[in-house]
Amino acid sequence: ATEGKDEASAAENNPPRAPPGKVGERSSVLSPAGQFFFEYLVVVSLKKSPEGHYEPKITYQFPKRENLLRGQKEEEERLLQAIPLFCFPDGNNRVPVTEFTSETFSFVLTNVDGSRKIGYCRRLLPSGRGVRLPEVFCIISCLGCFGLFSKILDEVEKRRQISMAVIYPFMQGLRESPFPAPGRSVTIRSFIPESGTELIELTRPVDAHLEHVEFQALLQRLSPDLILHIFASAVLERRLIFLAEELSVLSQCIHAVAALLYPFTWAHTYIPVVPECLLDTVCCPTPFMVGIQRRHLERVLEQPMEEALIVDLCEGKIIQEVGDEEEILPLKLQNEVLMSLNKHNNNNNVHTPEQLNALVSEAFVHFFVRLVGHYSSHIKWGRSGSGAFQERPFCKALPSKSCRRFLKKFVKTNMFSLFIEEAERSRIPQEGEG
């Protein structure tokens, strides 16, 4: 099962880094509008190997890449070798079936240069009769927008039922359209035999940092108390393992946990769905946030692991913890976030998913504003325009003892360092300056 391990370890997967900005300022976390929607559409099918088990292989690729330079070629090869592993992370234990509920999930691959690509997957049963094996349609893009790509996959699935040939013009049309700015739409014209020309409108949410997120997925499975335990562990960059059987649940919940850290960014290993052959990722001594199918729990627990928080999303409980999760966050601020989450939880049906996203995100952004909102007044600017962050006065500036205690730990994290490095580099001229 070690085949493909090297390619997949190129997937030391980190979510996209947020650009600088004031704490609480909304800004697009991913690439700007106006670029290609996607790089590839591939179909990954299960093919029987000589040893008799099924192996995932790319059976269709659009567009075909020609004329690549040598370095690019190697990079593309690596990408195309890693994709099948992440489309079928559950290994080779597949059997042909007559019925299968299609599922949508996503994964993240990190390139050698640190740039990231997201794979949006729809696993479904090809049309036909009798027993057959599921296949995965996977769209590779640099753009993080789960809702939008789910809609694109709905269109692909609809066309797949007619014929593969009908998918091609739709994807070609998409490839020629620029990715819309937040809040804007793009209309794709697409011809379907029997139904004629269809206009498909794809709209990006206004709030770009929430377009890859569904907090509802998290609130449906975990109590607000548990969400805060997980948040506390993530804020101190610990090791987090999430368990669920469904790939869609794993990828949705992990993206949601990473998004709670906004405007900071998880900067360590991040694999929403760990392929079976990479289960020993959990032995890493460094921080990680990973999703593992629940059937592998025994194997995970047998690994020589450092302290980690293990969350079972099916049962809605924590299986293993360090034990201090309740004491990490300053109590007053913790209770404010808790009240906010409980309020949204109780009138669950009143909000649209977008409203719920905004409200949950606001509660956590507010937590950070209260703790670190004063960071910019502790950057000393030199004549040359470079900034130097004054850590001690920054920590001492808070009147609350418990906040100061938390801050002393938080300033040592990678995510805080990255945020401050950006701030030191990107001085926004004050009024009255030349």
C-alpha positions in Angstrom: 0.0 0.0 0.0 3.0 2.3 -0.1 2.6 3.0 -3.8 1.9 6.6 -4.5 3.1 7.6 -1.1 5.8 9.9 -2.4 3.4 11.7 -4.7 0.8 12.0 -1.9 3.3 13.3 0.6 3.4 16.3 -1.8 0.1 16.8 -0.1 1.4 18.2 3.1 -1.8 20.1 2.8 -2.3 23.6 4.2 -5.3 25.7 3.6 -4.8 28.9 1.7 -3.1 31.7 3.6 -5.1 34.8 4.3 -3.7 38.1 3.1 -2.8 40.9 5.5 -5.5 43.2 6.8 -6.9 44.5 10.0 -8.2 41.8 12.3 -11.8 41.2 11.4 -11.4 42.8 8.0 -13.0 40.7 5.3 -10.8 39.8 2.3 -10.5 37.1 -0.3 -8.4 34.3 1.0 -7.8 32.8 -2.4 -6.7 33.8 -5.9 -8.2 36.9 -7.4 -11.2 36.9 -9.8 -10.6 36.8 -13.5 -8.5 33.7 -13.8 -9.4 30.2 -15.0 -12.2 28.4 -13.1 -10.2 25.2 -13.2 -7.1 23.5 -14.4 -8.3 20.0 -15.0 -11.4 17.8 -15.0 -10.4 14.2 -14.6 -12.4 11.0 -14.2 -10.9 8.5 -11.9 -12.1 4.9 -12.3 -11.3 1.7 -10.5 -9.3 -0.8 -12.6 -8.5 -4.4 -11.7 -4.8 -4.9 -11.2 -3.0 -8.2 -12.0 -3.1 -9.1 -8.3 -6.9 -8.9 -8.4 -7.6 -5.8 -6.4 -9.0 -2.5 -7.7 -6.7 0.5 -8.2 -7.8 4.1 -9.0 -6.6 5.3 -12.4 -7.3 8.5 -14.4 -9.4 7.4 -17.4 -10.3 10.8 -18.8 -8.6 14.1 -18.6 -9.6 17.5 -19.9 -7.8 19.4 -21.2 -4.9 17.3 -22.4 -1.6 19.2 -21.6 0.9 19.4 -24.4 4.0 21.5 -24.8 4.9 21.7 -21.2 8.5 22.6 -20.1 10.4 19.9 -18.3 10.0 21.3 -14.8 6.2 21.9 -15.4 5.9 18.4 -16.8 7.3 16.8 -13.6 5.0 19.0 -11.5 2.0 18.0 -13.5 3.0 14.3 -13.4 3.2 14.5 -9.6 -0.2 16.1 -9.5 -1.8 13.6 -11.8 -0.3 10.7 -9.8 -1.6 12.0 -6.5 -5.1 12.7 -7.6 -6.4 9.1 -7.8 -5.3 8.4 -4.2 -7.3 11.3 -2.9 -10.4 10.5 -5.1 -10.4 7.0 -3.5 -8.8 7.5 -0.1 -10.6 4.5 1.3 -8.1 2.1 -0.4 -8.8 -0.9 -2.6 -11.6 -2.5 -0.6 -14.2 -1.8 -3.3 -16.8 -4.2 -4.6 -19.2 -3.6 -7.5 -22.7 -2.4 -6.5 -26.0 -1.8 -8.1 -26.9 1.3 -6.0 -24.7 4.1 -4.6 -25.6 7.5 -3.2 -23.4 10.1 -4.9 -21.2 12.1 -2.6 -19.3 15.4 -2.8 -16.0 16.1 -1.0 -12.8 18.0 -1.5 -9.1 17.7 -0.9 -6.1 20.0 -0.9 -2.7 19.4 -2.6 0.3 21.5 -1.9 2.9 22.0 -4.6 6.6 22.1 -4.1 6.5 26.0 -4.1 3.9 26.1 -1.4 1.0 27.0 -3.8 -2.2 25.0 -3.4 -4.7 23.2 -5.6 -8.1 22.0 -4.5 -9.7 18.9 -5.8 -13.5 19.0 -5.9 -14.9 15.5 -6.2 -18.2 13.9 -7.0 -18.3 10.1 -6.5 -21.1 8.4 -8.3 -22.2 5.3 -10.1 -21.9 5.4 -13.9 -25.2 4.9 -15.6 -26.0 1.4 -16.7 -27.5 -1.9 -15.4 -26.2 -4.6 -13.1 -23.3 -4.3 -10.7 -20.6 -1.6 -11.4 -18.0 0.3 -9.6 -18.3 4.0 -8.6 -16.1 6.6 -10.4 -15.1 10.0 -9.4 -15.3 13.3 -11.3 -12.7 15.6 -10.0 -12.1 19.2 -10.8 -8.7 20.6 -9.9 -8.7 24.4 -9.3 -6.6 27.0 -7.4 -9.8 28.6 -6.4 -11.6 27.8 -3.1 -15.3 28.0 -3.5 -17.0 24.8 -2.4 -20.6 25.8 -3.1 -19.9 27.0 -6.6 -18.0 23.9 -7.6 -20.7 21.6 -6.1 -23.1 23.3 -8.5 -20.6 22.7 -11.4 -20.4 19.0 -10.4 -24.3 18.8 -10.4 -24.1 19.9 -14.1 -21.4 17.4 -14.8 -23.4 14.6 -13.2 -26.5 15.6 -15.1 -24.6 15.5 -18.4 -22.8 12.2 -17.5 -26.2 10.5 -17.5 -26.6 11.5 -21.1 -23.0 10.8 -22.3 -19.4 11.8 -21.7 -19.5 13.8 -25.0 -22.0 16.3 -23.5 -19.6 17.1 -20.6 -16.9 18.4 -23.0 -18.6 21.5 -24.4 -19.9 22.5 -20.9 -16.4 22.3 -19.4 -14.9 24.1 -22.4 -17.4 27.0 -21.9 -16.5 27.1 -18.3 -12.8 27.2 -19.1 -13.3 30.2 -21.3 -15.2 32.1 -18.7 -13.4 34.3 -16.1 -13.9 33.4 -12.5 -16.3 36.0 -11.1 -15.5 38.5 -8.3 -17.2 38.0 -5.0 -20.9 38.7 -5.2 -20.8 38.5 -9.1 -22.2 35.9 -11.4 -21.1 34.4 -14.7 -23.5 32.7 -17.2 -22.4 29.7 -19.1 -24.4 28.7 -22.3 -24.6 25.0 -22.7 -26.4 22.8 -25.3 -27.9 19.5 -24.2 -29.4 17.1 -26.8 -33.2 16.9 -26.3 -33.4 20.0 -24.0 -31.7 22.6 -26.2 -29.5 25.4 -25.0 -29.4 26.0 -21.3 -28.1 29.1 -19.4 -26.3 28.2 -16.2 -25.7 31.0 -13.8 -22.9 30.6 -11.3 -22.7 33.1 -8.5 -19.9 33.7 -5.9 -20.9 34.6 -2.4 -20.2 38.2 -1.3 -18.0 37.1 1.6 -15.1 35.5 -0.1 -13.4 34.0 3.0 -16.6 32.0 3.7 -17.2 30.6 0.3 -15.4 27.3 1.1 -17.2 26.8 4.3 -20.4 25.4 5.8 -20.5 25.9 9.6 -23.8 24.1 9.7 -22.0 20.8 9.0 -20.1 21.4 12.3 -23.1 22.6 14.4 -25.2 19.6 13.3 -22.6 17.2 14.6 -20.9 18.8 17.6 -22.2 20.8 20.6 -20.9 24.4 20.9 -18.8 23.3 24.0 -17.0 20.7 21.9 -16.5 23.1 19.0 -14.8 25.5 21.5 -12.5 22.6 22.7 -11.5 22.0 19.1 -11.0 25.7 18.4 -8.8 26.0 21.5 -6.6 23.1 20.3 -6.4 24.5 16.8 -5.5 28.0 18.1 -2.5 26.6 19.9 -1.6 24.5 16.8 -1.9 21.1 18.3 -2.6 17.8 16.5 -6.2 17.2 15.5 -7.8 14.1 14.1 -11.4 13.9 12.9 -13.2 10.7 12.3 -16.3 10.1 10.1 -17.3 7.4 7.6 -18.5 9.8 4.9 -15.9 11.7 3.0 -18.2 14.7 2.5 -18.7 15.0 6.3 -14.9 14.9 6.9 -14.0 17.5 4.3 -16.9 19.9 5.2 -16.2 19.7 9.0 -12.4 20.2 8.6 -12.7 23.1 6.2 -15.2 24.6 8.8 -12.7 24.2 11.7 -9.9 25.8 9.7 -12.2 28.7 8.8 -12.9 29.4 12.6 -9.3 30.6 12.8 -9.9 33.5 10.3 -8.2 36.0 10.0 -5.4 33.6 10.9 -4.5 30.6 8.8 -3.6 27.0 9.8 -0.1 26.8 8.4 0.7 23.1 9.1 -0.2 19.7 7.6 -3.8 19.8 6.5 -5.4 16.7 4.9 -9.2 16.7 5.0 -9.4 13.1 3.9 -6.2 11.0 4.5 -5.7 8.2 1.9 -5.4 4.8 3.6 -1.7 4.5 2.5 -0.9 7.7 4.4 -2.4 6.8 7.8 1.0 7.0 9.4 0.7 10.8 9.0 -0.7 10.6 12.6 2.8 9.8 13.9 4.0 13.3 12.9 5.5 15.1 15.8 4.5 18.4 14.2 0.9 20.0 14.3 -1.6 18.6 11.8 -5.3 18.7 11.1 -6.5 15.5 9.4 -9.7 13.6 8.5 -9.7 9.8 8.7 -12.4 7.3 7.9 -13.8 5.9 11.1 -13.2 2.3 10.0 -9.4 3.0 10.4 -9.8 4.0 14.1 -8.2 0.8 15.5 -5.2 1.3 13.2 -4.8 4.9 14.1 -4.9 4.2 17.9 -2.2 1.5 17.4 0.2 4.1 15.9 3.0 5.6 18.1 1.3 9.0 18.4 2.1 12.2 20.3 -0.7 13.8 22.2 -3.6 14.6 19.9 -7.3 15.5 20.0 -9.4 12.8 18.4 -13.0 13.9 17.4 -15.7 11.4 16.3 -18.0 13.3 14.1 -20.5 10.4 13.8 -21.1 10.2 17.6 -20.5 13.9 18.2 -17.9 13.3 20.9 -14.2 13.6 21.7 -12.5 10.2 22.0 -9.1 11.4 23.2 -7.9 14.8 24.4 -5.0 16.4 26.2 -7.2 17.3 29.1 -6.6 21.1 29.4 -8.9 22.2 26.5 -11.4 23.9 28.9 -8.7 26.1 30.4 -6.9 27.3 27.2 -9.2 30.2 26.2 -9.9 33.2 28.5 -13.2 32.3 30.3 -15.1 35.5 29.7 -14.3 35.5 25.9 -15.0 31.8 25.8 -18.5 32.3 27.3 -19.3 35.1 24.8 -18.5 32.8 21.9 -20.5 30.0 23.6 -23.6 32.3 24.0 -23.3 33.3 20.4 -23.1 29.7 19.2 -26.0 28.5 21.4 -28.2 31.3 20.1 -27.6 30.3 16.5 -28.0 26.7 17.4 -31.4 27.2 19.0 -33.0 29.0 16.1 -31.2 26.7 13.6 -34.0 26.9 11.0 -34.2 30.7 10.9 -31.0 31.3 9.1 -29.9 30.5 5.6 -26.5 28.7 5.5 -24.9 32.0 4.4 -26.4 33.9 7.3 -25.3 31.2 9.7 -21.8 31.3 8.2 -21.6 35.0 8.7 -22.9 34.9 12.3 -20.6 32.0 13.4 -17.6 33.6 11.8 -18.4 37.0 13.4 -18.4 35.4 16.9 -14.8 34.0 16.4 -13.5 37.1 14.6 -14.8 39.2 17.5 -12.9 36.8 19.9 -9.6 37.6 18.0 -10.4 41.4 17.8 -10.8 41.5 21.6 -7.5 39.7 22.1 -5.2 41.0 19.3 -7.0 43.9 17.8 -4.4 46.3 19.2 -1.5 44.6 17.3 -1.0 47.5 14.8 -0.2 50.0 17.6 2.6 47.8 18.7 4.5 47.8 15.4 7.4 50.2 15.5 8.1 51.7 12.1 11.6 52.5 11.1 12.6 55.4 8.7 13.1 52.9 5.9 9.5 51.8 6.2 10.1 48.4 7.8 8.2 47.5 10.9 9.2 45.7 14.0 6.6 44.1 16.3 7.0 44.8 20.0 5.8 41.5 21.5 6.1 42.3 25.3 4.3 45.6 25.4 1.6 44.0 23.1 1.0 41.2 25.6 1.1 43.5 28.6 -1.4 45.9 27.1 -4.4 43.7 28.0 -5.8 44.5 31.5 -7.2 40.9 32.0 -4.7 38.4 33.5 -6.3 35.4 31.8 -6.1 37.1 28.4 -2.4 37.9 28.9 -1.8 34.3 29.9 -3.4 33.1 26.7 -1.7 35.7 24.5 1.7 34.7 25.7 1.1 31.2 24.2 -0.7 32.5 21.1 2.1 34.9 20.1 4.4 31.8 19.8 2.2 30.1 17.2 3.1 29.9 13.5 -0.2 31.4 12.5 0.4 34.5 14.6 4.0 34.9 13.4 2.8 34.7 9.7 0.1 37.3 10.4 2.6 39.7 12.0 5.2 39.2 9.3 2.6 40.3 6.7 1.6 43.3 8.9 5.3 44.3 9.3 5.7 44.2 5.5 2.5 45.9 4.4 2.4 49.3 6.1 -0.7 51.2 5.4 0.3 54.9 5.5 -1.4 56.8 8.3 -3.4 59.9 7.5 -1.2 63.0 7.3 1.9 61.0 6.2 3.5 61.9 2.9 
